C-alpha cells in the first residue's frame, strides 16, 4: 500500500509538527522548559505524555541549562533524547550546548529562532542560531511545517549515525512558522520506525555503563584534545554526504525530498540568484515565479544545512552565475554583510565571475515582503549588468548619515 494512503493529513502549527516529529521518533527522555515562541512544543509533548502517546521520561526542569544537561547525560547513557528552546533559553544553556558537542552526544534539539539578548525583542530573527553556529552542532533549517516534522525525524538518523555522533539542532523561524497552521502529511508510526530502524543495524556507540571506564567532560590536554577536536571536525564534514544519503532514503519511504544540504529552485538557467534560508524561501519562490513570467531568469538557492557549511554544494550551484544576492535574517557584528553572505564570500575566488551582494532583512519581526524581494532581485540584476550597487543593503531600513 502507498505510504500516502496510510499517512494522515492534519492542519497543525509548526510547533505541533516539531512535537509530533519528536514523538514519532520514540525518544526515551524529554527535557521540558517553556520559552516563547517554543512553549507550544513542550505543551504538546506534555499532552502526548499524559495520554500515553509519548512513552518517555518527561523531565520538567527548572531552566534551559538543566534541560540540556539532562538530555546530554541521558544520551551518554544510551538514550534517545529531545528538547526544545529559543533565544534566551539557548543562550542560558550555552555552556551545556558546548559540553554536549564536545562529548559527541547525539542530542536532537529544536530551536525556534528568535532575536537574542542585547536589545530585548520577543520577535523573529535568526540571531540565536548565528550566536551558536560554532558550538560544534549540526544545524538544519526548515522552511515550512511539513519540512519541520520531516527534518526532526531525519535529525535522529543523522545525529545517531555511527559515523557521525554529533548533536543536531533543527531551526525554524519563530512566530512565522511556530504559530503558522498548514496542512501536514503526518507519517505513520510504522514508517518512522522503519526509517529509523537502520540505526539498529549499526555498531553500538560507546555509552556510559556502570563498572566500565568512560571519560565524559574530563579535561583534555595536548594530543588527546587535538585528536578529539580533529575527529569532531571530520565527523561534521562526513555529515554533508550523510544528509544527502538520508534524504534519499527518506524519499523512498515517505515520497518527499528537500534536496539534502541545499535546495535549488529554478537555478539551472538562472542568470541571477537569491540565497536564503527558512520561511522566507516560500515567498521568494512566489516572486521568482512572477519574475520568470516577465522573462527574468532568476533562481533561489535555499540553505538547509548551515553547519557544516555546504561550501562545495554552494560553489557548484552558484559558479558561473552573473550575480548572487544573499538574504540574511541576522547580523554579523564586526563585518558589513550578513553572516551567510560573509561565509559565502570566503569562497568568492572559486566563483570569480560572480558578483556577490548582501541583503539584511526580516530581523525583529520585520516582514520579508514580496516588494522587498522584488527590490532585491532588481538590485541583483543591476549588479549582474555591472551597475554600481551597494555591497550591503538593509532592505527595510534606510540608515541616516552619521548618528550614534
N, C-alpha and C positions, 0 to 999 in steps of 0.2 A: 504494500500500500504506500502511496506517495506521502512523504512527510508533511506536505502542506495540508493534506486531508486530515491528518491526525492532530496537528497543532491547533491552537486556539487563538482567534483574533480578539484582542481586548483594547479598549481605549483607556490608556493609562499615562501617568506622568513619567517624566524622565527618572525621577527619584524612585517611583514604583518599579520601573523597569530595572533599575540597578538592584533593588531589593529582591525582585523575583529572580534575576540572573544569579545573584549570590545564593539564594535558597535552592535553586535547581542544581547548583554545583555541590551541594551537600557538605557545607563546612562543619567542622567539629566544634569550633569555638568562634563566637562572635563577640566582639567588644563594642559596647554601645555608649555613645555620648552625643548629645544633640548640639548642633550649631546651625544657624541659618546660613545658606538655604538647603542644608543637608538633612535637617531634622526628620523629614518625612521618611527617609530611608530607614532610620532607626525605629520610627513608629511602625512602619510596615513590617520590619523584621520582628519586632516585639509582638505584633498581632499574629504573624505566622508561627512564632514560637508558642504563643498561648493556645492556638487552635491545633497544634500538633503538626503543622506543615513543615516547620523548621525543627529538625531533630538535632539540636546543637546545644552546647553550653553557652547560654547568653549571659555575659558579664556586664552588669550596669556599673561602669566605673565612675570615679569622681572627677575625671578630666581626661583630656585627649592624650596627655603624656602617659597616663596609666593605660589607656586603650592600646597604644602602640606597644608598650612593654608587655602587656598581657598577650597580645596576639603573636608577638615575636617569641615569647617563651613557649607558647603552645605550639608554634610552628617548629621550633627547635626540638620539641619533644615528639614531633612526628605528625602533628595535627594539621588539617586543612583549616585555614582561618580567613576571617573577613572583618574589616572595619571600614568606616567612612568618616570623612571630616570635610573641613572647608576653612580657608582663610586663616583666621586667628588660631583655630584649632590645629591646623597644620604647622603653624609657627610654634605653638606651645609644645608640640610633640617632636620638635626638630631634632633634639639630641637623640631621641629614641629612633627616629627615622634613619639617622646616620648609623646607629648601632645595628638596626635590622639589616641594613645594606651590608655593613661590614661583616656581619655574621652569616651572610648569604641565606637569610631566612626567606623562604618563598611566600611571603605575605602578599595578599591581594587587598588593595585598598582603593576605594573610590574617593576622589577629591572633587567636590563640586565647586568649580572655580569662582572665586570672589576676591575683590581687592583686599590687600593685606594691610596690617597696621602701618602707621606713619601718619597719614591723614585717615581718620576714621570714616569708612564708607561701607555701608551694607549694600553693596551693589556689585554687578558683574564685572569681570575682568580676569585675565589670566596671570596676574602678578604673583599669586600664590604658587602657581606652577613654576614660574620663572625663578622664584626665590629658592626653590628646592631642586633645580634642574641638575645640579652637580652633586647630589647626595648619594648617587650610586644606584638609583632605582631605574627601572624601565618605565617610560611614560608612553601611554596610549591615549589618544584624544578622539572622542566620539562626536559625530555631527548631529544625530537625531536620536529619538527614543529607541528605535529599533537597533541602531548601532550600539547604544548603551548596553542593552541586555545581552547582545551577542558578544560585545567586547569583554564584558565581565566574565562570561563563560570561557572565552578564549584566553583570558588572562591567567586562568588556572593552568591551562595546558602549557603556557609559556613559562610561568614562574616555577612550576614544579617539575618541568622537564629536567632530566638528569644532567643534560649538557648545559643547562642554564643556571637554575637555582639562584635566581635574583628576584627580589621583591618587585611587584608591578603595581603602578598607580594608574588607575583609569580616570581620566579627566573629562568633564563636560561643563559647559557654560552655565553657571548659576543664574537663577531667575528666568533666563530664556528657556533652557531645557529642563531644569529641575522641576518647574511647575507647568511646563507645556504638556498638554494631553494630546496624544497621537494614537493612531491605530498601530498596534504592535502585534506581530505574529509571535506568540509565546510558544517556545519549543516544548515538546513533551519531556517528561522526566526520563523516559526510556532513551530518547535520542541524546539527551545531555549525558546520561550515564554511559552510553555507547561512545560518545565523543571523548569523554574524559577517561574511559577505561584503558586507553593506550598507556596511561601513566602506570597502570598496574603491572605492565609487562616490562617496565624499565628496571634497571638495577636500583636497589633501595638506597636512598640518600642517607648520609650519616645523621643520626638523631641522638639526642640526649637519652641515655639508657642507664638506669641505676646499676652501680657496680662496674661500669665501664668508663674509661677516661675519654673526655671530650672537652676541649677548650673553647669556651664561648665568652666573648667580651674580655678576654685576657689581654694583657699588654703585649703589643708586637714591637719588636725591635730588629734593626739590621736586616739580614737576608730574609728572615721569616716574614717580616712585614712587607717587604718588597715583593716576595713571592705571592702573598695573598692579594696584594693590590694588582699585580700583573694578571693573575688568574681571573680576578673580578673583571678587569677591563677586557680580557679575551672573551669572557662569557657574554659581556654586553655586545661585543662585535658579532658573536655567534647568534645572538638574538635576532639580528636583521634577517638572515635567511630563514631562521626558525619561524618567525611570524608569517613569512610568505608561505612556508610549508603548512603551518597550522591553518591558515585561511583556506588553502586548497582543500584540506581535509574537512574543514567546517562546511565549505560549499557542497562537498559530496554528500553530506548528511542533511544539511538544512536548506540547501538551494540558494544561499546568499553569500556574496563575496564583496569585499570592500577594497581590494587591490593590494593588501599587505601593508608594506611600510608607507606607501603613498597611494593616493587615488588620482588618476588622470581623467580629466573631463574635457573632451573636445580639444585635446592637446596636439594630436598628430600633425595637423596642418596649420596650427596657430602661429601667427607672427609675434603676438604679444601674449603674455601670461600673467595672471594674478596667482600668487601663492598665499594660501590661507589655511586656517585650521578651525575645527569646532563648528558651532552653529551658523557662523557667517557664511559657510560654504553653500548652504541651501539657497540663500538669497543671491550669492554670486552666480550660481548656476542659472538661476532665473534670468538675471541680467545678461549673462553670456548668450542665452538663447535669443533674447531680444536683439542683442548686438549682431548676432550671426544673421538674423533676418535682414539687417541693414548692410550686410556684406563685410562686417568687421571680423577678421579672423583672430578671435581671442579665445583663450582656454583657461582652465583652472588646474592648478596642482594643489591637491589637499594633502597636508601632512597628517598622517595618522599615528606614526611612531615618531615621537620627538626625542626620546632618549632610548637607545643610542641615536644620534643624529644621522638620518638616512642620506648621507652625503653622496654616496655612489649613485643611488637612485635619482637624487635631485639633479646632479650634474648630467647624468644620462638623459633625463627628460627635458632639461632646460637648455642644453648645449645647442647652439645654432639659432635660438630664438632671438629676435631683434631687441626686445626689451622685456623685463620682468619687474612687476610691482609686487612687493612683499607686504602683506597686510598683517600688522601685529596688534593684538589686543592687550599689550603690556609694554612696559618701558624697560630700557636697558640703560640704567644710570651710569654715566661716565662715557657713553657713546651717543652719537647723534641719532642713530637709527634705532628701530625696534630690535628686540633680541633675536628673532628668527632671521631678520634681514642681516643683522651683524654677523651671525654664524654662517649664513649662506655666502656672504661677501668674502669670507675666508677662502672660498673656492672659486673666486672670480677669475683667477688665472687659467682655470680649466674651462672657462666659458668666456674667452677673451672678446668675442664679438657681441656678447650680450650685455646690454645696459641694465644695471640694477638700480632701482629706486625704492624708497621706504615710505610706507603709509602707516600712521598710527591712528587708530580709530576704535570705537567700541569700549573704551575704558569707562569705569564708573557709571555703567548702565546707559551710556550714550548708544543709540541705535546705529548699526551699520546698515544704513538705508540703501534703497535702490539708487537714489540720487547720488549718494556718496560713492557707490560702486561705479556708477557711470562716470563720475568725476575721475576716479582712479584709473579707469580704462582709458579715458580721453588723455590723461596726463602720460600714461604709459605708452600710448600710441604716439604722442608728441615726442617722447624720449626715443622711440624707435625711428622717428624721422630726423633725429639729430637736433631737435629744438632744445632750447635752454629750459630745463625742468629742474626744480629743487631736488636735492638728494633725499630730503626728508620732508614730508608733509603731514601736519596734524590736521586731519581731514575735517573734523567737527569744531575746530578752534583756530582762530586767526591770531597768532601771537602779536603783541604790541612791541614796538621797538623800545629797547631799554627796559626799565622796570626792575622789580626786585627779583 
